[in-house]
């Protein structure tokens, strides 16, 4: 784990720039007015990929702002101490986005995947940079054992949001085949949703185990001490 705050600051500046670019791409800001009449559309708000990237951007800015503040006051070492649980939830969120796109919706083995600037930005670079920020710069033993379950809140709210849009918007185009109740029916969609929730939980607990894997008395080991409220012992970073 790298606790050098200047290194973290530089990395997080790059992360925020890439994440901001992803956000701009997701809303189509670089495409408005092209082809003699493209118009702005709010359709981007129905894609989980986009929404997860907005969470990444907001969390990254908050963490970067605190890192800048600490470096300016003369601190040289430490770890992130802001919104740790929410950052963890966002990491799980974007990790699922990263994997679902690769496994179910697209393939990195296709040349078109790498030629698409959107894929490179909000499907690959921004998620990967954010995940690596958690892996390399987050303090160990700071995440509750319940955090992976909290990570289910955002995707469940999203599914409810898509169902609501489908119910109130005529001829609504579902963003993903596994949420299309017109094609799969509610039972088919429920099957996919439950399967993805299992993926969320599994990935969440793998990340949680990484957070509990620490060097103690010179040896790397899993520490399960105080797993319900670890931040009581980790108020300072």
C-alpha positions as CSV (number, residue, x, y, z in Angstrom):
1,X,0.0,0.0,0.0
2,X,1.3,3.4,-0.9
3,X,0.7,6.0,1.8
4,X,2.6,8.9,0.1
5,X,0.0,11.7,-0.2
6,X,1.8,13.4,-3.1
7,X,1.7,10.2,-5.1
8,X,-2.0,9.8,-4.3
9,X,-2.6,13.4,-5.3
10,X,-1.0,13.1,-8.7
11,X,-2.8,9.8,-9.3
12,X,-6.2,11.3,-8.3
13,X,-5.8,14.3,-10.5
14,X,-5.3,12.0,-13.5
15,X,-8.3,9.9,-12.3
16,X,-10.5,13.0,-12.0
17,X,-9.5,14.2,-15.5
18,X,-10.3,10.8,-17.0
19,X,-13.5,10.5,-15.1
20,X,-14.6,14.0,-16.0
21,X,-14.0,13.2,-19.7
22,X,-16.1,10.0,-19.3
23,X,-18.9,12.0,-17.9
24,X,-18.8,14.5,-20.8
25,X,-18.8,11.6,-23.3
26,X,-21.7,9.9,-21.6
27,X,-24.0,12.9,-22.0
28,X,-23.1,13.2,-25.6
29,X,-21.7,16.7,-25.2
30,X,-19.1,16.1,-28.0
31,X,-21.7,15.0,-30.4
32,X,-24.4,17.7,-30.1
33,X,-24.8,19.5,-33.4
34,X,-23.0,17.0,-35.5
35,X,-24.4,15.6,-38.7
36,X,-26.4,18.8,-39.2
37,X,-29.0,18.4,-36.5
38,X,-28.1,16.0,-33.6
39,X,-30.1,17.1,-30.5
40,X,-29.5,16.6,-26.8
41,X,-31.3,13.7,-25.3
42,X,-31.8,12.7,-21.7
43,X,-31.6,9.0,-22.7
44,X,-28.1,8.7,-21.2
45,X,-29.7,8.8,-17.7
46,X,-31.1,5.3,-18.1
47,X,-27.7,3.5,-18.5
48,X,-26.2,2.0,-15.5
49,X,-22.7,2.4,-17.0
50,X,-23.3,6.2,-17.1
51,X,-24.8,6.4,-13.6
52,X,-21.9,4.4,-12.1
53,X,-19.4,6.7,-13.8
54,X,-21.2,9.7,-12.3
55,X,-20.7,8.1,-8.8
56,X,-17.0,7.5,-9.6
57,X,-16.6,11.2,-10.6
58,X,-18.2,12.6,-7.5
59,X,-16.4,10.3,-5.1
60,X,-13.1,10.9,-6.9
61,X,-13.5,14.7,-6.6
62,X,-14.3,14.5,-2.9
63,X,-11.3,12.3,-2.1
64,X,-9.0,14.4,-4.3
65,X,-10.2,17.6,-2.5
66,X,-9.3,16.1,0.9
67,X,-5.9,14.9,-0.4
68,X,-5.1,18.4,-1.8
69,X,-6.1,19.9,1.6
70,X,-3.9,17.6,3.5
71,X,-0.9,18.1,1.3
72,X,-1.3,21.9,1.5
73,X,-1.2,21.6,5.3
74,X,2.1,19.8,5.2
75,X,1.0,16.2,5.5
76,X,3.2,13.8,3.6
77,X,1.8,10.3,4.4
78,X,-1.6,8.8,5.1
79,X,-4.6,7.2,3.4
80,X,-8.0,8.4,2.3
81,X,-10.2,9.2,5.3
82,X,-13.4,10.5,3.5
83,X,-16.6,8.6,2.7
84,X,-14.8,5.2,3.0
85,X,-17.9,3.1,3.0
86,X,-19.5,5.0,0.2
87,X,-16.3,4.8,-1.8
88,X,-16.2,1.0,-1.3
89,X,-19.8,0.8,-2.5
90,X,-18.9,2.8,-5.6
91,X,-15.9,0.5,-6.3
92,X,-18.2,-2.5,-6.3
93,X,-20.7,-0.6,-8.5
94,X,-18.1,0.3,-11.2
95,X,-16.4,-3.1,-10.9
96,X,-19.7,-4.8,-11.9
97,X,-20.1,-2.3,-14.7
98,X,-16.5,-3.1,-15.9
99,X,-17.1,-6.9,-15.8
100,X,-20.7,-6.9,-17.2
101,X,-19.7,-4.9,-20.3
102,X,-16.8,-7.2,-21.0
103,X,-18.7,-10.5,-20.3
104,X,-22.2,-9.8,-21.4
105,X,-22.4,-6.7,-23.6
106,X,-19.1,-6.4,-25.5
107,X,-15.8,-8.1,-25.9
108,X,-12.3,-6.6,-25.5
109,X,-11.2,-9.2,-28.2
110,X,-13.0,-7.2,-30.8
111,X,-11.1,-4.4,-32.5
112,X,-14.2,-2.2,-32.3
113,X,-14.0,-2.2,-28.6
114,X,-10.7,-0.4,-28.6
115,X,-11.6,1.9,-31.4
116,X,-14.6,3.3,-29.5
117,X,-13.5,6.3,-27.4
118,X,-16.5,5.7,-25.1
119,X,-15.5,2.1,-24.4
120,X,-12.0,3.2,-23.7
121,X,-13.1,6.0,-21.3
122,X,-16.2,5.0,-19.3
123,X,-16.1,1.3,-19.8
124,X,-12.3,0.8,-19.3
125,X,-10.0,3.6,-18.2
126,X,-12.2,5.4,-15.6
127,X,-13.4,2.2,-13.9
128,X,-9.9,0.6,-13.9
129,X,-8.2,3.8,-12.5
130,X,-10.9,4.0,-9.8
131,X,-10.6,0.3,-8.8
132,X,-6.8,0.6,-8.7
133,X,-7.1,3.7,-6.5
134,X,-9.0,1.6,-4.0
135,X,-6.5,-1.3,-4.2
136,X,-3.3,0.7,-3.8
137,X,-4.3,3.8,-1.8
138,X,-7.0,2.7,0.6
139,X,-6.2,2.1,4.3
140,X,-6.6,-1.5,5.4
141,X,-9.1,-2.8,7.9
142,X,-11.5,0.2,7.5
143,X,-14.5,-1.4,5.9
144,X,-17.3,-3.0,7.8
145,X,-18.3,-6.6,7.0
146,X,-21.8,-5.2,6.2
147,X,-20.4,-2.9,3.4
148,X,-20.8,-5.5,0.6
149,X,-24.5,-5.8,1.5
150,X,-24.8,-2.0,1.5
151,X,-23.5,-2.1,-2.0
152,X,-26.8,-3.8,-3.1
153,X,-28.7,-0.6,-2.4
154,X,-27.6,1.4,-5.5
155,X,-28.3,-1.4,-8.1
156,X,-31.7,-2.2,-6.5
157,X,-32.7,1.5,-6.7
158,X,-31.5,1.5,-10.3
159,X,-33.7,-1.5,-11.2
160,X,-36.7,0.1,-9.6
161,X,-35.9,3.3,-11.5
162,X,-35.8,1.5,-14.8
163,X,-39.1,-0.4,-14.0
164,X,-40.7,3.0,-13.2
165,X,-39.5,4.5,-16.5
166,X,-40.8,1.5,-18.4
167,X,-44.2,1.8,-16.7
168,X,-44.6,5.6,-17.4
169,X,-42.9,6.1,-20.8
170,X,-44.7,4.7,-23.9
171,X,-42.5,2.5,-26.0
172,X,-39.6,2.8,-23.5
173,X,-36.4,1.3,-24.8
174,X,-34.8,-0.8,-22.1
175,X,-31.1,-0.1,-21.8
176,X,-30.1,-3.8,-21.3
177,X,-31.5,-7.0,-22.6
178,X,-31.6,-8.5,-19.1
179,X,-33.9,-5.7,-17.9
180,X,-36.3,-5.8,-20.8
181,X,-39.6,-7.0,-19.3
182,X,-41.3,-6.8,-22.7
183,X,-39.0,-9.6,-24.0
184,X,-38.2,-11.6,-20.8
185,X,-41.2,-10.9,-18.7
186,X,-40.8,-10.0,-15.0
187,X,-39.8,-13.5,-14.0
188,X,-37.0,-13.5,-16.6
189,X,-35.8,-10.1,-15.5
190,X,-36.0,-11.2,-11.8
191,X,-33.8,-14.2,-12.7
192,X,-31.1,-11.9,-14.2
193,X,-31.4,-9.4,-11.4
194,X,-31.0,-12.0,-8.7
195,X,-28.0,-13.4,-10.5
196,X,-26.3,-10.0,-10.8
197,X,-27.0,-9.3,-7.1
198,X,-25.1,-12.5,-6.3
199,X,-22.3,-11.2,-8.4
200,X,-22.4,-7.9,-6.5
201,X,-22.2,-9.6,-3.2
202,X,-19.4,-12.0,-4.3
203,X,-17.3,-9.2,-5.7
204,X,-18.1,-7.0,-2.6
205,X,-16.8,-9.6,-0.2
206,X,-13.7,-10.3,-2.3
207,X,-12.9,-6.6,-2.1
208,X,-13.7,-6.6,1.6
209,X,-11.3,-9.5,2.1
210,X,-8.6,-7.5,0.3
211,X,-9.3,-4.7,2.8
212,X,-8.8,-7.1,5.7
213,X,-5.6,-8.6,4.2
214,X,-2.8,-6.7,6.0
215,X,0.7,-7.0,7.2
216,X,0.6,-7.7,10.9
217,X,3.7,-8.3,13.0
218,X,5.7,-8.7,9.8
219,X,3.4,-11.2,8.2
220,X,0.6,-10.8,5.7
221,X,-2.7,-12.2,7.1
222,X,-6.4,-11.8,7.1
223,X,-7.6,-9.8,10.2
224,X,-11.2,-10.3,11.3
225,X,-10.9,-8.3,14.4
226,X,-13.6,-5.6,14.9
227,X,-15.2,-6.2,11.5
228,X,-18.6,-4.5,12.3
229,X,-17.2,-1.1,13.2
230,X,-13.6,-0.9,12.1
231,X,-13.6,2.9,11.7
232,X,-13.6,3.3,15.5
233,X,-10.0,2.2,15.4
234,X,-9.2,4.0,12.1
235,X,-10.3,7.6,12.5
236,X,-6.9,8.8,11.5
237,X,-5.2,7.9,8.3
